[in-house]
């Protein structure tokens, strides 16, 4: 038995279009006339495609990390055993392939005791946890768990441009 519940709000655009077409003539109306946002942002259509990056993890040395590095940086706290981290790796590494010449990508193993200070400073909660920092170390954005690649890409582009 299917336990999904019917959501009547899904029908609103269709009902609105039917009512409008009955009043104004169907040939002149479309969904665009209703100004209903689509499920995909139009901004993502203009973004470069994120290439499939490596699925292999690599942990950077936490002692070498400076939050005020002088460059925009994306810091990811991951765990080798984390399935969400494994699923995100090709996307994040693909973003590094696209933008790694304009910013720094730092990968930190959350199970490494040497990352404790950075986890505390940044407010780490659980993995994967991404922090986008400005050149002076200011927090520009943070995301936890699975994140759409386009979401990270848009934030990165805003930070580096």
N, C-alpha and C positions, 0 to 999 in steps of 0.2 A: 504494500500500500504506500502510496506517495504521501509524505507528510508535509509537503510544501503547501503553504497557504496562498490563496489567490490575493494579489494586491490590486485593488480596483484603480489605484492611481495610474497604473500603466496604461489604462484606456483613455485618460484625459486628453492627450494630444489628438487621438483619433476622433473622440467625441467633439472636441473643439473644431477640428477640421471639417467634420461632417456638418456641424451647425453653421459654420462660416460659409461653406460651399453651398448650402441650401439657401442662404440669404444673398450671396454675391455672385454665384455662378462658379462651378467647380473649375472651369478652364483657367480662371485667373488666380487661383490660390495654390499654395504648396506648403509643406512643413516649414520652409524658411520664413514664410509670412507670419508664422505663429511666434517667432522669436524664442523658440524652445531650445535651450542649449543641447547640443549633441553630446553623446557619451564620450567622445574624443575631443579634446581641445584643439582648436584650429592652430594654436601655436606649435603643437607637436608635429603638425604636418610639415612645417618649415625646418625642423631640426634635422641635422644629418643622421643617417641611420647609424645606430650603435653597432659596431662590429662585434662578433662573437670573440671574446678574449679567452685567455687561458682559464681553465677550471682549477688549476693547481694553486694552492695557498703558498704564500711566502710571508714570513713574519719579519718585520723590520726591527732593528735594535732600538728598544725604547730609550736607551741612554742617548741616542743620536737625535731624538725628536725635540724640536723647539717649537712651541706653540706660536711664537712671534718670529717665524722663519723669514719674513720679508716676502713671502709668496702666498697666494691662496693655496690652501691645502685641504684635501679630503682625508680625514682619518677614520679608518674602520677598525673597530674592535670586533674580532671574529673568534670562533673556536673551531678547531680542527674537526670536532665531532658534531658540529651544528649543521643540520640538514638545510636550514634556511640560508646559512652562510655559503654552503656548497652551491645552492641554487643561484645565489646572487653573484658568485665569483666571476663567471664569464661576462656578465653585464658590467660589473665594476671594472674589471680588467679591460673590457672593450672601451669604456669611458677613458681609462688611462691611456689606451692606444690613441684615442682621438685628441685628448687634451693634456697629456703628460708633458708636452713641451712648453706648456703655459702655466702649469701649476704642479704641485706635489701631491702624490698619492702615498699615504702611509698606512700600512697594515700592521695591526698589533694583536698578538695572541692574548686574549683575555685571561687565559689560564697561566700566563707567565707572571710570576710574582713581581717582576721588574716593571710591569705596567700599572701596578697599584696606584702610584702617585698620579699618573696621567688619567687613570679612570676616575680618581677622586676629583682632580682639577676640572675635568670636563663634565662630570655628572653622569658617568656611565651607568646604565640600568641593566640592560641585557643585550645579548648578541643576536644578529649583528646590530651594532649601533654606529651610525655614521655621524661625523661632525664635520661641517664645512666651516673653515676658519678663514678670516681675512688675513692679509699680510702681517698685521700687527697682533694677531692672535684672537681677534674678536670673533665671537660665535655668530655666523651668518645663517646657520640652519642646522637642524639635527633630525635624524630619522632613526626609528627602531624597527626591527623585524624586516619583513620583505617590503621592498620599495620598488615601484616601477622605475625602470631605467630612465624614462623620459622625465620623471620628476627630478631625479638627481641631475640629469643633463640640463634641464632648464635652470636649476639653481646654480650649477657650475658656470653656465654661460653668463648669467647675471653677475656672478662674482668676478669673472675674468675680463669682462668687457667694460 
